[in-house]
């Protein structure tokens, strides 16, 4: 070590020196400590109070298999997490816009697109989501008003449930529509191949025994029954689709037009509906829609539509069963004709095509019934969502946390003061004690008493 260089390794800081520094730099320590602590204390009481309301919802697993896919794949889909799109729905623009309108945060048409976007960002910051488990979710909302916080949480939860149910019901409806179209396509091909088969059988009908003539008559009767049932089923399904499309038909022009189509069709209670519609036309020329008798008449029409819907659903199921029976009778007659001796003259290609389409047609009917069952069960799936913790109006604010802010202010102020004092001490080049002179090997000229040094 060179001569004249301070030996910093052997330098020691004693408690007395630390106390001396704290005493000497007390103003630098107290000034930021008091200032920061005071600002934090004032801010803790000035910041607006915000309330948090939350809800926790449990979603039961969907045990209904999707008939659109194979069994193994359907099982895998059914076991997937139902809430994989949870955040996408909660934080979607549609949810935020609904909150803006429901909480009356802005009058319609008063905000520019940019202002509305900024308001949406502020609302998104107030929403908090959690996933406590694989089949549950928690939604929280913070608002200066406790009532608005509770209302917002309830609204978001209902929007999420409605969106999930809408997507699933739409999927089920599309599945039913897909299978109905495929069944109709296979039915045409099946009937075409069957007609080709029957054409060959009828060419030899005169050569058949008498029993086979009766089979031919039975086959013709089955075909006629299938046509009659198909027409009736088509009419009832069209009427049922109109009622489902307009559950309250009197509130719109399209709904009233649908009712006039219904009363002209050959469906149950059509004369009663016709009489009520005539009475409605008569009253509408004399009274306004708010007239008590008009409102009572509208209610009677809605109640009758509900009865017609229930009746049509039963009739449609009945007609479908009758159609299945008639098709089975026709298939049995064709099989009996095929088993006859003369039926073997039919071409093998025609017979093979008929058997293939018959099998595909029967399998598609089963899949269609599965899809309809899934759709009907899906309409009652709201019970799968169980609210474990309903949203309540909070009584205590969640923000700001005054104790935490004040304690943090004291800690930050003290730390800032100590750092300021340490920096000031390090930048100070004065030597105040004997040890410093010895460390830097400087001569001591005179000693000053401690009282004078103070």
C-alpha positions as CSV (number, residue, x, y, z in Angstrom):
1,X,0.0,0.0,0.0
2,X,1.4,3.4,-1.0
3,X,2.3,6.0,1.6
4,X,-0.4,8.7,2.0
5,X,-3.3,6.5,0.8
6,X,-6.0,6.0,3.4
7,X,-6.5,2.4,4.6
8,X,-10.2,2.1,3.9
9,X,-10.1,-1.6,4.8
10,X,-9.5,-0.9,8.4
11,X,-11.9,2.0,8.6
12,X,-14.7,1.2,11.0
13,X,-18.0,3.0,11.6
14,X,-19.0,3.2,15.2
15,X,-22.4,3.7,16.7
16,X,-21.3,7.0,18.0
17,X,-20.4,8.1,14.5
18,X,-23.8,7.0,13.1
19,X,-25.6,8.9,15.9
20,X,-23.4,11.9,15.1
21,X,-24.3,11.8,11.4
22,X,-28.1,11.4,12.2
23,X,-27.8,14.4,14.6
24,X,-25.9,16.5,12.1
25,X,-28.2,15.6,9.2
26,X,-31.5,15.6,11.1
27,X,-33.0,18.4,9.0
28,X,-32.2,16.5,5.8
29,X,-33.9,13.4,7.3
30,X,-36.9,15.1,8.8
31,X,-37.8,17.3,5.8
32,X,-38.5,14.6,3.2
33,X,-39.9,12.3,5.9
34,X,-42.5,14.9,7.1
35,X,-43.2,16.1,3.6
36,X,-43.8,12.6,2.0
37,X,-45.7,11.3,5.0
38,X,-47.9,14.4,5.1
39,X,-48.7,14.2,1.4
40,X,-49.6,10.5,1.6
41,X,-51.8,11.1,4.7
42,X,-53.6,13.9,2.9
43,X,-53.9,11.9,-0.3
44,X,-55.4,8.9,1.6
45,X,-58.2,11.1,2.7
46,X,-58.6,13.1,-0.5
47,X,-58.7,10.2,-2.9
48,X,-62.2,9.3,-3.9
49,X,-63.6,6.2,-2.1
50,X,-64.4,3.2,-4.4
51,X,-66.6,0.2,-3.6
52,X,-66.1,-3.3,-4.9
53,X,-68.9,-5.8,-5.5
54,X,-68.2,-9.4,-6.7
55,X,-70.0,-12.6,-7.6
56,X,-68.8,-16.2,-8.0
57,X,-70.6,-18.6,-10.4
58,X,-70.1,-22.3,-10.7
59,X,-70.7,-23.9,-14.1
60,X,-71.6,-27.5,-14.2
61,X,-70.0,-29.7,-16.9
62,X,-72.1,-30.4,-20.0
63,X,-72.7,-34.1,-20.2
64,X,-74.6,-33.9,-23.5
65,X,-72.5,-35.3,-26.4
66,X,-72.4,-33.4,-29.7
67,X,-73.9,-35.6,-32.4
68,X,-72.0,-33.7,-35.1
69,X,-68.8,-35.7,-34.3
70,X,-67.8,-39.2,-33.5
71,X,-68.3,-40.6,-30.0
72,X,-64.7,-40.4,-29.0
73,X,-64.4,-36.8,-30.1
74,X,-67.7,-35.9,-28.5
75,X,-66.5,-37.2,-25.2
76,X,-63.3,-35.1,-25.5
77,X,-65.3,-32.0,-26.3
78,X,-67.7,-32.6,-23.5
79,X,-64.9,-32.7,-21.0
80,X,-63.3,-29.5,-22.2
81,X,-63.3,-26.4,-20.0
82,X,-66.5,-24.6,-20.5
83,X,-65.0,-21.2,-19.5
84,X,-62.1,-21.0,-22.0
85,X,-63.8,-17.9,-23.5
86,X,-64.6,-16.3,-20.1
87,X,-62.3,-13.3,-20.4
88,X,-63.1,-12.8,-24.1
89,X,-66.8,-12.4,-23.3
90,X,-66.4,-10.3,-20.1
91,X,-63.9,-7.8,-21.6
92,X,-65.6,-7.7,-25.0
93,X,-66.7,-4.4,-26.5
94,X,-70.3,-5.5,-26.4
95,X,-70.2,-6.0,-22.7
96,X,-68.5,-2.6,-22.1
97,X,-71.1,-0.8,-24.3
98,X,-73.9,-2.5,-22.4
99,X,-72.4,-1.3,-19.1
100,X,-72.1,2.3,-20.4
101,X,-75.8,2.3,-21.4
102,X,-77.1,0.5,-18.3
103,X,-75.1,2.6,-15.8
104,X,-76.1,5.8,-17.7
105,X,-72.5,6.8,-18.0
106,X,-73.2,8.7,-21.2
107,X,-76.3,9.8,-23.0
108,X,-76.9,8.0,-26.3
109,X,-75.2,10.0,-29.2
110,X,-73.4,12.5,-26.9
111,X,-69.9,10.9,-27.1
112,X,-67.6,10.9,-30.1
113,X,-66.0,7.6,-31.1
114,X,-62.7,8.6,-29.4
115,X,-64.4,9.7,-26.2
116,X,-66.4,6.5,-26.1
117,X,-63.2,4.5,-26.6
118,X,-61.6,6.3,-23.7
119,X,-64.6,5.7,-21.5
120,X,-64.4,2.0,-22.4
121,X,-60.8,1.8,-21.3
122,X,-61.7,3.3,-17.9
123,X,-64.5,0.8,-17.4
124,X,-62.2,-2.1,-18.3
125,X,-59.9,-1.0,-15.6
126,X,-62.7,-1.3,-13.1
127,X,-63.4,-5.0,-14.0
128,X,-61.5,-7.8,-12.3
129,X,-61.9,-11.5,-13.2
130,X,-60.5,-14.6,-11.5
131,X,-60.7,-18.3,-12.1
132,X,-60.8,-20.0,-8.6
133,X,-61.3,-23.4,-10.3
134,X,-61.7,-25.1,-13.6
135,X,-65.5,-24.8,-13.5
136,X,-66.0,-21.5,-11.6
137,X,-65.3,-17.9,-12.2
138,X,-65.4,-14.7,-10.2
139,X,-66.3,-11.2,-11.4
140,X,-65.6,-8.0,-9.5
141,X,-66.4,-4.4,-10.3
142,X,-65.2,-1.2,-8.6
143,X,-67.3,2.0,-8.7
144,X,-67.6,5.1,-6.6
145,X,-71.2,4.1,-6.0
146,X,-71.8,0.8,-4.1
147,X,-75.2,0.3,-5.8
148,X,-73.7,0.8,-9.2
149,X,-70.9,-1.6,-8.4
150,X,-73.4,-4.3,-7.5
151,X,-75.6,-3.6,-10.5
152,X,-72.5,-3.7,-12.9
153,X,-71.4,-7.1,-11.5
154,X,-74.9,-8.6,-11.8
155,X,-75.2,-7.2,-15.4
156,X,-71.8,-8.7,-16.4
157,X,-72.6,-12.1,-15.0
158,X,-76.0,-12.2,-16.7
159,X,-74.4,-11.1,-20.0
160,X,-71.8,-13.9,-19.8
161,X,-74.5,-16.5,-19.0
162,X,-76.7,-15.3,-21.9
163,X,-73.8,-15.2,-24.3
164,X,-72.7,-18.8,-23.5
165,X,-76.3,-20.1,-23.7
166,X,-76.9,-18.2,-27.0
167,X,-73.7,-19.7,-28.5
168,X,-74.6,-23.2,-27.4
169,X,-78.2,-22.9,-28.5
170,X,-77.2,-21.6,-31.8
171,X,-74.8,-24.5,-32.2
172,X,-77.6,-26.9,-31.4
173,X,-80.0,-25.3,-33.8
174,X,-77.4,-25.4,-36.6
175,X,-76.8,-29.1,-35.8
176,X,-80.5,-29.8,-36.1
177,X,-80.7,-27.8,-39.3
178,X,-77.7,-29.6,-40.7
179,X,-79.1,-33.1,-40.0
180,X,-82.5,-32.2,-41.3
181,X,-81.0,-31.1,-44.6
182,X,-78.8,-34.2,-44.8
183,X,-81.7,-36.4,-43.9
184,X,-83.8,-34.8,-46.6
185,X,-81.0,-35.3,-49.1
186,X,-80.6,-38.9,-48.1
187,X,-84.3,-39.4,-48.2
188,X,-84.5,-38.2,-51.8
189,X,-81.6,-40.5,-52.7
190,X,-83.1,-43.4,-50.8
191,X,-86.5,-42.9,-52.4
192,X,-84.9,-42.7,-55.8
193,X,-83.0,-45.9,-55.3
194,X,-86.2,-47.5,-53.9
195,X,-88.2,-46.3,-56.9
196,X,-85.6,-47.9,-59.2
197,X,-85.8,-51.1,-57.2
198,X,-89.7,-51.1,-57.2
199,X,-89.7,-50.3,-60.9
200,X,-87.8,-53.5,-61.6
201,X,-90.0,-55.5,-59.2
202,X,-93.3,-54.2,-60.8
203,X,-92.1,-55.2,-64.2
204,X,-92.3,-58.8,-62.9
205,X,-95.3,-58.2,-60.7
206,X,-97.6,-60.3,-62.9
207,X,-95.4,-63.3,-62.5
208,X,-95.5,-63.2,-58.7
209,X,-97.8,-65.4,-56.7
210,X,-101.0,-63.9,-55.2
211,X,-99.4,-63.2,-51.9
212,X,-96.9,-60.9,-53.6
213,X,-99.8,-59.0,-55.2
214,X,-101.0,-58.1,-51.6
215,X,-97.4,-57.0,-50.8
216,X,-97.5,-54.7,-53.7
217,X,-100.8,-53.2,-52.6
218,X,-99.4,-52.8,-49.1
219,X,-96.4,-51.1,-50.5
220,X,-98.5,-48.7,-52.4
221,X,-100.6,-47.9,-49.3
222,X,-97.4,-47.3,-47.3
223,X,-96.2,-44.8,-49.9
224,X,-99.5,-42.9,-49.9
225,X,-99.4,-42.8,-46.1
226,X,-95.8,-41.4,-46.2
227,X,-96.9,-38.7,-48.6
228,X,-99.9,-37.7,-46.5
229,X,-97.9,-37.7,-43.3
230,X,-95.1,-35.7,-44.9
231,X,-97.5,-33.0,-46.0
232,X,-99.2,-32.8,-42.6
233,X,-95.8,-32.7,-40.9
234,X,-94.5,-30.0,-43.1
235,X,-97.5,-27.8,-42.3
236,X,-97.2,-28.3,-38.6
237,X,-93.5,-27.7,-38.6
238,X,-93.9,-24.5,-40.5
239,X,-96.6,-23.3,-38.1
240,X,-94.4,-24.3,-35.1
241,X,-91.4,-22.4,-36.5
242,X,-93.6,-19.3,-36.9
243,X,-94.7,-19.4,-33.2
244,X,-91.2,-20.0,-32.0
245,X,-89.9,-17.1,-34.1
246,X,-92.5,-14.7,-32.7
247,X,-93.2,-15.7,-29.0
248,X,-95.2,-12.4,-28.6
249,X,-96.5,-11.9,-32.1
250,X,-98.7,-8.9,-31.4
251,X,-95.8,-6.5,-30.7
252,X,-94.6,-6.4,-34.3
253,X,-96.0,-6.3,-37.8
254,X,-94.1,-9.4,-38.8
255,X,-95.5,-11.3,-35.8
256,X,-99.1,-10.2,-36.7
257,X,-98.5,-11.3,-40.3
258,X,-97.3,-14.7,-39.0
259,X,-100.6,-15.0,-37.0
260,X,-102.7,-14.5,-40.1
261,X,-100.6,-17.2,-41.9
262,X,-101.4,-19.5,-38.9
263,X,-105.1,-18.9,-38.8
264,X,-105.3,-19.7,-42.5
265,X,-103.4,-23.0,-42.0
266,X,-105.0,-26.3,-41.1
267,X,-103.7,-26.5,-37.5
268,X,-105.3,-27.0,-34.1
269,X,-107.3,-24.1,-32.7
270,X,-107.1,-22.2,-36.0
271,X,-110.8,-21.3,-35.8
272,X,-110.3,-19.8,-32.3
273,X,-107.3,-17.8,-33.5
274,X,-109.3,-16.6,-36.5
275,X,-112.1,-15.3,-34.3
276,X,-109.7,-13.5,-32.0
277,X,-107.9,-11.9,-34.9
278,X,-111.2,-10.7,-36.4
279,X,-112.1,-9.2,-33.0
280,X,-108.7,-7.6,-32.8
281,X,-109.2,-5.9,-36.2
282,X,-112.6,-4.7,-35.0
283,X,-111.2,-3.2,-31.8
284,X,-108.1,-1.7,-33.4
285,X,-110.4,0.5,-35.5
286,X,-112.0,1.9,-32.4
287,X,-109.4,1.9,-29.6
288,X,-105.8,2.5,-29.0
289,X,-103.4,-0.3,-28.0
290,X,-103.4,0.9,-24.4
291,X,-107.2,0.5,-24.1
292,X,-107.8,-2.2,-21.4
293,X,-109.9,-4.4,-23.6
294,X,-107.3,-4.3,-26.3
295,X,-104.6,-5.3,-23.9
296,X,-106.8,-8.1,-22.6
297,X,-107.4,-9.3,-26.2
298,X,-103.7,-9.3,-26.9
299,X,-103.1,-11.4,-23.8
300,X,-105.8,-13.8,-24.9
301,X,-104.1,-14.2,-28.3
302,X,-100.7,-14.7,-26.7
303,X,-102.2,-17.4,-24.4
304,X,-103.8,-19.1,-27.3
305,X,-100.5,-19.1,-29.2
306,X,-98.9,-20.8,-26.2
307,X,-101.6,-23.5,-26.3
308,X,-101.2,-23.9,-30.1
309,X,-97.4,-24.2,-29.6
310,X,-97.8,-27.0,-27.0
311,X,-100.3,-28.8,-29.2
312,X,-98.2,-28.5,-32.3
313,X,-95.2,-29.9,-30.5
314,X,-97.2,-32.9,-29.6
315,X,-98.6,-33.3,-33.1
316,X,-95.2,-33.0,-34.7
317,X,-93.8,-35.8,-32.4
318,X,-96.9,-37.9,-33.2
319,X,-96.5,-37.3,-37.0
320,X,-92.9,-38.2,-36.8
321,X,-93.6,-41.5,-35.1
322,X,-96.3,-42.2,-37.7
323,X,-93.9,-41.4,-40.4
324,X,-91.3,-43.8,-39.0
325,X,-93.9,-46.5,-38.7
326,X,-95.0,-46.0,-42.3
327,X,-91.4,-46.0,-43.6
328,X,-90.8,-49.2,-41.7
329,X,-93.9,-50.7,-43.3
330,X,-92.7,-49.7,-46.7
331,X,-89.2,-51.1,-46.0
332,X,-90.7,-54.4,-44.8
333,X,-92.8,-54.7,-48.0
334,X,-89.8,-54.0,-50.2
335,X,-87.7,-56.6,-48.3
336,X,-90.5,-59.2,-48.7
337,X,-90.6,-58.5,-52.4
338,X,-86.9,-58.8,-52.6
339,X,-87.0,-62.2,-50.9
340,X,-89.4,-63.5,-53.4
341,X,-88.1,-65.6,-56.3
342,X,-88.9,-63.1,-59.0
343,X,-87.2,-60.3,-57.1
344,X,-83.9,-61.8,-57.7
345,X,-84.2,-60.7,-61.4
346,X,-83.5,-57.1,-60.2
347,X,-80.1,-55.8,-60.9
348,X,-77.5,-56.3,-58.3
349,X,-76.2,-52.7,-58.6
350,X,-79.7,-51.3,-58.0
351,X,-80.2,-53.6,-55.0
352,X,-76.8,-52.6,-53.5
353,X,-77.5,-48.9,-54.0
354,X,-80.9,-49.3,-52.3
355,X,-79.4,-51.1,-49.3
356,X,-76.7,-48.5,-48.8
357,X,-79.0,-45.5,-48.9
358,X,-81.5,-47.3,-46.6
359,X,-78.7,-47.8,-44.0
360,X,-77.5,-44.2,-44.3
361,X,-81.0,-42.9,-44.1
362,X,-81.8,-44.9,-40.9
363,X,-78.5,-43.8,-39.3
364,X,-79.2,-40.2,-40.2
365,X,-82.6,-40.4,-38.5
366,X,-81.0,-41.5,-35.3
367,X,-78.5,-38.7,-35.4
368,X,-81.2,-36.2,-36.1
369,X,-83.1,-37.3,-33.0
370,X,-79.9,-37.0,-31.0
371,X,-79.5,-33.4,-32.3
372,X,-83.1,-32.6,-31.5
373,X,-82.7,-34.0,-28.0
374,X,-79.5,-32.0,-27.5
375,X,-81.3,-28.8,-28.7
376,X,-84.3,-29.3,-26.4
377,X,-82.1,-30.0,-23.4
378,X,-80.0,-27.0,-24.3
379,X,-83.0,-24.7,-23.9
380,X,-83.1,-25.4,-20.2
381,X,-79.3,-25.2,-19.6
382,X,-79.5,-22.0,-17.6
383,X,-79.7,-24.2,-14.5
384,X,-76.1,-25.3,-15.1
385,X,-74.9,-21.8,-13.9
386,X,-75.1,-21.8,-10.1
387,X,-74.4,-18.5,-8.3
388,X,-72.3,-19.4,-5.3
389,X,-71.8,-15.8,-4.0
390,X,-74.5,-13.4,-5.3
391,X,-73.4,-9.8,-5.8
392,X,-74.1,-7.6,-2.8
393,X,-74.1,-3.9,-2.2
394,X,-70.8,-3.3,-0.4
395,X,-70.9,-1.4,2.8
396,X,-67.2,-0.6,3.2
397,X,-64.9,1.0,0.5
398,X,-62.2,-1.2,-0.9
399,X,-60.2,1.7,-2.2
400,X,-58.2,3.7,-1.1
401,X,-56.6,1.6,1.6
402,X,-55.8,4.5,4.0
403,X,-53.8,2.5,6.5
404,X,-51.6,1.1,3.7
405,X,-51.1,4.5,2.1
406,X,-50.2,6.3,5.3
407,X,-47.8,3.5,6.4
408,X,-46.2,3.5,3.0
409,X,-45.8,7.2,3.2
410,X,-44.0,7.0,6.5
411,X,-41.7,4.2,5.2
412,X,-41.0,6.0,1.9
413,X,-40.4,9.3,3.7
414,X,-38.0,7.8,6.2
415,X,-36.1,5.9,3.5
416,X,-35.8,9.1,1.4
417,X,-34.5,11.1,4.3
418,X,-31.9,8.5,5.2
419,X,-30.7,8.2,1.6
420,X,-30.5,12.0,1.4
421,X,-28.5,12.2,4.6
422,X,-26.2,9.4,3.4
423,X,-25.5,11.1,0.1
424,X,-24.9,14.5,1.8
425,X,-22.5,12.8,4.2
426,X,-20.6,11.1,1.4
427,X,-20.2,14.3,-0.5
428,X,-19.0,16.2,2.6
429,X,-15.2,16.6,2.6
430,X,-14.8,18.0,6.2
431,X,-12.9,16.0,8.8
432,X,-14.5,16.3,12.2
433,X,-12.7,13.7,14.4
434,X,-9.3,12.5,15.3
435,X,-9.8,9.1,13.5
436,X,-10.3,10.9,10.2
437,X,-6.9,12.8,10.6
438,X,-5.2,9.5,11.5
439,X,-6.8,7.7,8.6
440,X,-5.7,10.3,6.0
441,X,-2.4,10.8,7.9
442,X,-2.8,14.5,8.3
443,X,-1.2,16.5,11.1
444,X,-3.4,17.8,13.9
445,X,-2.9,21.5,14.6
446,X,-5.2,21.9,17.6
447,X,-8.0,20.3,19.5
448,X,-11.4,21.9,19.8
449,X,-13.5,21.0,22.9
450,X,-16.8,19.1,22.2
451,X,-18.9,21.9,23.6
452,X,-17.5,24.3,21.2
453,X,-17.9,21.9,18.3
454,X,-21.5,21.8,19.1
